[in-house]
Amino acid sequence: MSSSQPFLTSSPLSLTFGQRRKSRFTYKQLSQLGSSSPTCPLRVIAHIDLDAFYAQCEGVRLNIADDQPLAVQQWQGLIAINYPARRFGLSRFITIEEAKRLCPNLIMQHVATWKEGDDKWAYHEDAFAHIATHKVSLDPYRMESRKILACIKDVLPPPPLQRVEKASVDEVFLDLSAHVHSILLERYPEISGPAPYDDPTEWLPRPHTSALDWDTDALVDLDSTETEEDDPDWDDIAMLVGSEIVRSVRLAILQRLKYTCSAGIACNKMIAKLGSAHKKPNQQTIVRNRATQQFLGNLNFTKIRNFGGKLGEEVVAKFGTDQVKELLDVSMGQLKSKLGDDTGSWVYETIRGNDFSEVNSRTQIKSMLSAKSFRPTINSIEQAERWLRIFVADIFSRLVEEGVLENKRRPKTINLHHRQGGQMRSRQAPIPSGKAIDENMLFSIAKTLLGQIIVDGRAWPCSNLQLSVGGFEEGLTGNRGIGSFLVRSDEIKALKHPYQDTDDHPLVNEASKTKKRPRVGNAAMEKFTSIDGHGESEDVTANNTSSSILSDSPPFRDEHSDVLGNMSGYVSDASVADRLGSKTPDGEARLKSPVDERYHCKACNSTITWAGKEEHEDWHFAKSVQAQEKYSSTQPQQSTGHSRSFSSLVHRKTGNHKAKHVSQKREKGQSRLAFDR
């Protein structure tokens, strides 16, 4: 569909002195288009709305012809009517009998229901007559909605070019800005280069296109101050590209899933949503920037998103109109004085088509509710538990859609509301955070809450039950228990020697396995750490390695020895990673090859494993202490000074403050450490 005005060349900036003038947009704004900035004037937003979605779902499921009148029934009312049935004057506010009278060949399909005692929803022919024992299920429509959303995402390029927001079960917002930007750079090389003089505030060159083909789109007429004689600018080109993308998305939904949908394309979410409802069914409406006031001026502002309800009633009552064009004459000061500063400013901007809300890839759900009013009432715990089972199944199916199985999001609390007579009571419990959520867990908690209400008394007859979950939080993907941060000794060997299998690899035999190092040294060093004044020894390294600290050769000198192989129990895999993958304090790279995992000690010219580096340094430290003591014993006149030196060494190494004041004179409870005696 084309505009009612004759389509000629256009632009608010005409030819001057035989040269084309520059665009009204800058290189910076073009760059903002690529980043999907909500304030970019070139922004392209689309709203896709399924036509009579519930009715279409039933029509596709039943394989009904497109021109067959069909309505979706819930108990004794109609909740959805397809467009062929609407031609007969049917609406959702008429009775079943009136609908049959107006359209004798009308097919009425009742929604799926949960039947008391069943663990799965189903379509029941007589569901409308069993309101007391059935509960409505919208799961079939949610399932189809997920298919449509997946189809849309499949047609569009992957993120970051793709930005999709599921607004409801039958509508989706698309931010096409980044996608349009990439196409513009391909089609129009003159804007793909850097800005002149590297100045992003430079104006873009005008598009060379003088006429645009809008194909079958419904094009909203331009504002009264604009004409189709003006050459198109880059905002028009961007809208045209966006309309092509949306047309391909709608075609894919129709061909793959057999659903028709309408769409609106504009510069923001508010106008795009109004545009999708402008021409239905199965059409798309383009609202160019230069047509915004023309489009909004003829609307009732209560149709604008967030402008209905009490706010709309308040504006009508205070200003005596519900038309946008009449409200445009009201100043911001008047709006603020009567509606408040924040509301007045919002109304002023909204009726002028200004909306900077972003398309959110994920709309966060705050709570989920499943409820049933009982007519007649229920009077036993068995009946109540059967309904709780249905509520849990209903909620869990929606939790799956929210990503609870992938631990993307999960609720923290579960609530049960119970009505008996005129009294509503409720109980709440936390959902264990350390366990995966499933139906059995939720049902068990719900039964416990019901039991608490029953214990309080006056539980029957029950006229209403409501089960809800809330307090949603982001899940920790890849979260692990503490056990997963610990590695057994045999697993550490596997990390160090991934190509060896100590059980059945032919290259590994008993002779090559690491043996325990014999205890060497003297008893004096066993007292090395017993500086607490009582002579009791405490090991400062794992597995009593301090007992061999004074062997004649440094520990781990053997290049085939493996201290990790002798470690029992668990060791933090973080420490293993530190020793196998980073750099030394000296900046030397630690190689992960099993052969090259060696540390070269400059003090003794030894090569040892990185795992044994710390113990090797302890050995050097102990040897230095031993040498100090030997020297001290031969120089009694300087013993005080050397005692202080020994004390400071021990304090630095062990961190024990009691060693700070070791002196030549022993106090009560102290004993002199005997080195090499």
C-alpha positions, 0 to 999 in steps of 0.5 A: 500500500502506498501513501495517499500523496503522489510519490515524488522526489523528496527532502527538506533540503533541496538543491542549491546552486546545482549541488546536492546539500548534505544530510541532516545526520552526522557520522557520529549519529551513524555510528550511534546507529551501529551501537543501537543507541536509544537516542540515535535519530536514525534508530529503527525499531519494529514491533511484531504482533501475532494476529488473533494468536490464540485463535490462530494456534487452534486453527493451526492445531486443528488444520482449519482453513484460513477463511473458516470462522473460529473462536476460542472458548473459556467456560461460557465466554470467548477469549479470542476470535479470528478475523473471518469470524469478526466479519460477522460482527463477533467480539469477545464481549458477546455470549456463546448463544449470540455468537452462534446466532450471528455466525452459524458455522462458527467453530468454538474450541475450548482452551486446554484444561488441567483436570483434577487428579491429572498430571498433564493438561489436555483438550476436553470436549466437555471442559466448559461444563466442569469448571469446578474440577478443571483449570485453564491451561495456556501452555499450548500457546506458550509452546507455540510462542516459543517456536515463533520466537526461535524462528525470529531469532533464526532469521535474524543475524546473531548478537550483537546485531540481533536484539529481540525482546519478548513483550508478551506471549504474542508480541515481540520488539526488534531493535534493528538498528545495528543490523540496518547499520551493517546493511547501509555500509554495504549498500552505500560505500560513500558512508562506510569510510571515516568522517572527513578530517576525522571529525564525527560531527561532519554531516553525512553526504546525501543519499543518491536515491531520489525515490524509495520503493516501499513495496506492499507496506502501509505508509503513513502520510507525512506531517503537514509541513513535509511533502513527498517532493523532498528527497529522502534522507538517511532516516528514510533509507534506514526505515526502508531497510528495516521494513525489508528485514521485518518482511522477511521475518514475517514471511519465515513465520508464515512459511515455517509455522503457518502464522500471520502477524502484523508489524510496525516499523518506527524510530522507537518502541511506542510508535512501532507498537501503535503502527503494528495495530494500524493495519491488521491483519497480516500487514506492516506499517511504516511510520517515518520520522517525518510522519510522526505528528500526522500519525499521533495527531489522529489517535486517542492517547489512551491507546498509547502504551502506559497511557491508559487506566488511571493516568488516562482518566486523570488527563481526560478529567483535567484537560477535557480531551482524549485526543493527542492533537488537542493535548499538544496545545497544552504547555509543559508548565500546565502539564506539570502543575496539574500532573506533577513534574515527572508525570507532566514531563513524561506526557509532554514528551510522549504525545510528541512521539519521544520514547527512548526506552531500550529493547531489552533482550530479556524481560525479567519476570518477577513472579509466577502465579497459578490459582483456582477459585472453587465453585463449589468449595473443596473440603478435604486435604486430598482435594487441595493436594490434587490442585497443588499438584496441578499448580506446581506443574503449571508453574514449573512449565513456565519456569522451564521457559524462564531457563530454570533448567539451565540455571539462568534464573530461579525463584527464591521463595514459594507462597501459598494463599488460602481463602476460607470464607472471608479470610485469606491466609498465606504461608511462605517458604524459601526454595533451597538454593543448593538443589536443582528445582523440579516439580517434586521439590516444589510440590513437597514445599507446597504440601508443607505450607498447606499443612501449616495452614491446616494446623492453624484450623478453619481450613475448610471449606476452601474457596480459593487456592493460589500458589506462586513463586517469586524473588527471582535471581540470576543463576550462577552458570557453571557453579560448582560445589566445594568438592569440585575445587579439590583434586585427589593425588592421583588426579594431580598426577594425571594433570601433570602427566596427561599422557600416562595412565598409572594403571595400564599404560605400558610405559609406566611400571612399579619401578618408575612410580614415586617412592617415599623419601627416607627420613634423614637429618638429625633430631635437632631440626625436628625441634626447629619449629618448636619455639613455643616454649614447650619443646613440642614440634609442629610440622610447617609443611604437608606430610612431615616433609620437614623431617628431611629438611637437613639431608645432605642433598636438596630435596626433589633433586631427582628429576623423576621424583614427584612430591604431588604423588606422595600427597594424600587426600585432597589438594586445591586444584587452584594451587595446582593450576598456579604451579602448572600454568603461570610465571615465577616471581622472577618472570620466568615462564612455567611450562606445562610440559611434564618434562619441562616443569622444572625449577632451577635453583641458582643457590645450589645449581639444582633442577627440581619440580615446581611442586617441590620449590617451596620445600627446597627453599625451606631446606636452604633456609634450614641450612642457613640457620644451622650455619648461623648456629655453628658460627654462634657456638664458636663466637660466644662473645657475639652470641647475642647478636647472632641470637637476634639474627636467628630470631629475626630469621625465624620470625620472618619465615614462620610469622611466630611473634614469640620468636621475636625476642629470642636472646642469649639469656633463656627464660623459664620454659625455653631451651636452646636449639641444639644444631649438630650436637 
